[in-house]
Amino acid sequence: MLLVQPVREVARFLPVLVGLVVAGSAGGLGGLQLAGVAVPILLGVARWVTTTYRISAGRVELRRGLLSRRVLSVPLDRVRTVDLTAPAVHRLVGVTIVRIGTGAASADDALDLDGLDTGVARDLRSRLLAAGDTTDEEHGPGAPSPASSRPSDPSSPPGVVAAFDPRWLRYAPLTGSGVVVVAALAAAVGQVLNTRDLVAGLDPRRWQLEVPVGLAVLLGVVVAAVVVVSVSVLGYLLTNGRFTLRRSPRSWQVSRGLVTTRETTLDVDRVAGVALGEPLALRMAGGAHLSAIVTGVDRSQRGSATLLPPAPARVVEHAAAAVLGDDTPLTTTLRAHGRQACRRRWVRAVGPAAVAALLVAAAVAAGAPRWLLALVPGLLIPAAALAHDRARGLGHALLPGHLVARAGSLARRREVLELDHVIGWSLRSTVWQRRAGLTTLVATTAGGSGRVTVTDVPRGVAVAVAGSATPGLLDPFVADGLRPGGVEPAPTDGGTEAERGRLVHVSAPFWGEITPHVAVGDVVEAGQPLATIEAVKLSAPITAPSAGTVTWLAPARTGTVRGGDLVAVLGPAPQDHPPDSPLSPGRTSSSAGRSRTGRSRR
């Protein structure tokens, strides 16, 4: 960092330094030039001296700043991703940048450690990802772990899942990035020419073309296409060269880049699902790209969630199946959304084209050239093809453990979300959707864009999907006529006689962080809050399904749990014990009093 920071500060002050060099040369002030170079170097050295970090007491801390001191402290269980980025200058001196993703939306709260030795950075990455794991000692001897109810990870064994193949370069021109780069360069060149008044001096009437105008235009199109393809392939190669997707026991590791290398590590427990991007051009060439739905990663950090660049569809599907541990969400037949949803696809695609065709016909009827009628098929046929493709691509599926949603044509996307990471539901509908009996079902999650959307689904089907995916979550808000069959409300009474005579396990309804409100030994009533679970901006109580005694409770330091993880165990209610039992009614008042007192203090 001592070498990197001064170089970076000099580059940041480069425009000022150029001005100082020009001014110093004109005025004979050589000292001014030296001072201009010395100031950025001193700033870089000061930044190196005042920046420190440490890992202790379950937190990672970063201290930085000279005049304005800033201390960032984040719990280790908040670490979502760890990125190792090494630009060309860093690679020359053997250092790298460590970016610790914690889900912070503000750039000022970013944990960036610049200039760490590459070996130290990789060791730090391993420590950060391993430090968040909860050990058996934290739960106490004999106590069940909150993850004990979690099924074993069925994902692929450690090893390389996908690696860069030069044949992937054929998908580079189909992504549109080359067009954007060339357009940006053309705009920059045009602005420079316009600034220097070079465009005004061009007179097309003086041009002496030795070839026909039509051929010149054709040659210009061909040259532009060659430039776009070349820039696309070069950019793809520089960004994704030496790409590798590797699975380790506790994380997914993505490394890529020829000049600037980047290594991204995603904690397995933070991966909530995958998203397959299938744009039209890429899909017609048999390609796709893959990204992970990672909890706690902001939209601005999408690069951190990339699992595969544009590649053959079979490679993408293989990698997606490895991440999910099952290829069923990728191969299953999706449920269509019905005639009304298809009709909306056709109206929204063909409607504007039909209006444009009518305007063309009216113009011809008013005296415009008749050859304009040739534009009508060019408007209606592509619109009809787009509507058909959008209707065919619309669908969803609810599988054991996963929600699958697909929509779009020009930018088709299939999203697969683990149900354990669903933290809420939203049903939205416009006036036109309500008239057609449709709604948009949104599964809220803490990963990726924060939601997975099932578009234009029949209202009854939407309620059934949400109710079956998270039983009991929608029951207080659903009318009896819409309640899906087989989905019963969560029990709110004291339970049956058979239930009162055995242990009752209380699980987390979705992914989040828990805060207990009771203690082991407390007597609780049916419906009494045992803990609060929080995820992003959603907070919900975890209540007792029946009256009983708390015999085990997940420790407060457990931190993040997943849907289905064990939160509490309730034993029989005190009235079910003989008078000399430790849990008899005569001995519960002090425990209940402690519980009430503790809650009032909090």
Secondary structure, DSSP 4 states (H G I P E B T S, - for coil): -TTHHHHHHHHHTHHHHHHHHHHHHHHT-HHHHHHHHHHHHHHHHHHHHH-EEEEETTEEEEEE-SSS-EEEEEEGGG--EEEEEE-HHHHHHTEEEEEEE----SGGG-EEEEEEEHHHHHHHHHHHHHHTSPPHHHH-TTPPPGGGGSPPP-SPPSEEEEE--GGGGGGGGGSSHHHHHHHHHHHHHHHHHHHTTTTTT--GGG---SS-HHHHHHHHHHHHHHHHHHHHHHHHHHHHTT-EEEE-SSEEEEEE-SSSEEEEEEEGGGEEEEEEEEEHHHHHTTEEEEEEEEBT--GGGGGGGEEEEEEEHHHHHHHHHHHHT-SHHHHSPPBP--HHHHHHHHHHHHHHHHHHHHHHHHHHHTT--GGGGGHHHHHHHHHHHHHHHHHHH-EEEEETTEEEEEE-STEEEEEEEEGGGEEEEEEE--HHHHHHTEEEEEEEESBTTSEEEEEEEEHHHHHHHHHHHSTTTSGGGS-GGGPPTT-PPPP-S---HHHHTS-EEEE-SSSEEEEE-S-TT-EE-TT-EEEEEEETTEEEEEE-SSSEEEEEE--GGG-EE-TT-EEEEEE--GGGS-TTSTTSGGGSHHHHHHHHHHHHH-
